[in-house]
Amino acid sequence: MRRAIGVLVSVAIGATALAQDASKGAKLTDPVEILKKADEASKPVKSYRYTASAEGLHAEAERLPKVTAKVTVGPTQEGKQPLARTEAKITRPGSSDVEEVTVGSDGENYYVIDGKSKKAYVDLDPGVVGGFRRVVGGLRMGEYGHATPFSDEINGKVKEFKGIEKVGDEECYHVYVEYSGDFPGFVADWWFSTKDFLPRRSDRTRTNPQTGEKGGGKLVITGLEVNPKVDAKDFKFTVPEGYTKVDDFAP
């Protein structure tokens, strides 16, 4: 009898251990829980490096360029401009030509190195970036390092779990959000890594309340490195050989 009891106890302990192991690897399905974990995971990101692709959605698909880029953002330096560098390849709507441009800031100056015109622009004023500001902005995952990265999503009027899908090689939770009255007409689909809960893709859409037209943008991130070792020289502005330094703002 004691032997039988011992076997039963062993089986029970083994089953409990298996259940605990299974629970550790269990995937989430509650969209609010996923968003809260993403919120906590994104706050401490101080610097990052990734490959990005961005394009317009719906009506904006024919208006916005398709862009791929290598993006590097350094840690915030007290009292200085940010450290950032985006090396982008841009395909404009209706064109097959690929423009290469580098936009960055080295802690003191902002700059643009335009491969199409072979011109380089640099100034203390961020306005020197010109029309490339919108292109670069669409390549940044602004939620990384933000003080309240997903508070608007957590407080959205609709949150739905859509399943688990791949973004590149990364397995991700897909969460759909309809925002509250502060953001009329805005919805978004988010993809968060099942490993670290950092966002790897966002499809954001707004419906114009007057015309009903939908527009938006898609951002996909692969090869994410969080808090990589970076050096200020990685962001430094230099005029490439064959380029002309221009004392003006980029168009």
Secondary structure in CASP SS format (residue, H / E / C, confidence):
PFRMAT SS
TARGET T0000
AUTHOR 0000-0000-0000
METHOD secondary structure of the structure
MODEL  1
M C 1.00
R H 1.00
R H 1.00
A H 1.00
I H 1.00
G H 1.00
V H 1.00
L H 1.00
V H 1.00
S H 1.00
V H 1.00
A H 1.00
I H 1.00
G H 1.00
A H 1.00
T H 1.00
A H 1.00
L H 1.00
A H 1.00
Q H 1.00
D H 1.00
A H 1.00
S H 1.00
K H 1.00
G C 1.00
A C 1.00
K C 1.00
L C 1.00
T C 1.00
D C 1.00
P H 1.00
V H 1.00
E H 1.00
I H 1.00
L H 1.00
K H 1.00
K H 1.00
A H 1.00
D H 1.00
E H 1.00
A H 1.00
S H 1.00
K C 1.00
P C 1.00
V C 1.00
K C 1.00
S C 1.00
Y E 1.00
R E 1.00
Y E 1.00
T E 1.00
A E 1.00
S E 1.00
A E 1.00
E E 1.00
G E 1.00
L E 1.00
H E 1.00
A H 1.00
E H 1.00
A H 1.00
E H 1.00
R C 1.00
L C 1.00
P C 1.00
K E 1.00
V E 1.00
T E 1.00
A E 1.00
K E 1.00
V E 1.00
T E 1.00
V E 1.00
G C 1.00
P C 1.00
T C 1.00
Q C 1.00
E C 1.00
G C 1.00
K C 1.00
Q C 1.00
P C 1.00
L E 1.00
A E 1.00
R E 1.00
T E 1.00
E E 1.00
A E 1.00
K E 1.00
I E 1.00
T E 1.00
R C 1.00
P C 1.00
G C 1.00
S C 1.00
S C 1.00
D C 1.00
V E 1.00
E E 1.00
E E 1.00
V E 1.00
T E 1.00
V E 1.00
G E 1.00
S E 1.00
D E 1.00
G C 1.00
E C 1.00
N C 1.00
Y E 1.00
Y E 1.00
V E 1.00
I E 1.00
D E 1.00
G C 1.00
K C 1.00
S C 1.00
K C 1.00
K E 1.00
A E 1.00
Y E 1.00
V E 1.00
D E 1.00
L C 1.00
D C 1.00
P H 1.00
G H 1.00
V H 1.00
V H 1.00
G C 1.00
G C 1.00
F H 1.00
R H 1.00
R H 1.00
V H 1.00
V H 1.00
G H 1.00
G C 1.00
L C 1.00
R C 1.00
M C 1.00
G C 1.00
E C 1.00
Y C 1.00
G C 1.00
H C 1.00
A C 1.00
T C 1.00
P C 1.00
F C 1.00
S H 1.00
D H 1.00
E H 1.00
I H 1.00
N C 1.00
G C 1.00
K C 1.00
V E 1.00
K E 1.00
E E 1.00
F E 1.00
K E 1.00
G E 1.00
I E 1.00
E E 1.00
K E 1.00
V E 1.00
G C 1.00
D C 1.00
E E 1.00
E E 1.00
C E 1.00
Y E 1.00
H E 1.00
V E 1.00
Y E 1.00
V E 1.00
E E 1.00
Y C 1.00
S C 1.00
G C 1.00
D C 1.00
F C 1.00
P C 1.00
G C 1.00
F E 1.00
V E 1.00
A E 1.00
D E 1.00
W E 1.00
W E 1.00
F E 1.00
S E 1.00
T C 1.00
K C 1.00
D C 1.00
F C 1.00
L C 1.00
P E 1.00
R E 1.00
R E 1.00
S E 1.00
D E 1.00
R E 1.00
T E 1.00
R E 1.00
T E 1.00
N C 1.00
P C 1.00
Q C 1.00
T C 1.00
G C 1.00
E C 1.00
K E 1.00
G E 1.00
G E 1.00
G E 1.00
K E 1.00
L E 1.00
V E 1.00
I E 1.00
T E 1.00
G E 1.00
L E 1.00
E E 1.00
V E 1.00
N C 1.00
P C 1.00
K C 1.00
V C 1.00
D C 1.00
A H 1.00
K H 1.00
D H 1.00
F H 1.00
K C 1.00
F C 1.00
T C 1.00
V C 1.00
P C 1.00
E C 1.00
G C 1.00
Y C 1.00
T E 1.00
K E 1.00
V E 1.00
D C 1.00
D C 1.00
F C 1.00
A C 1.00
P C 1.00
END
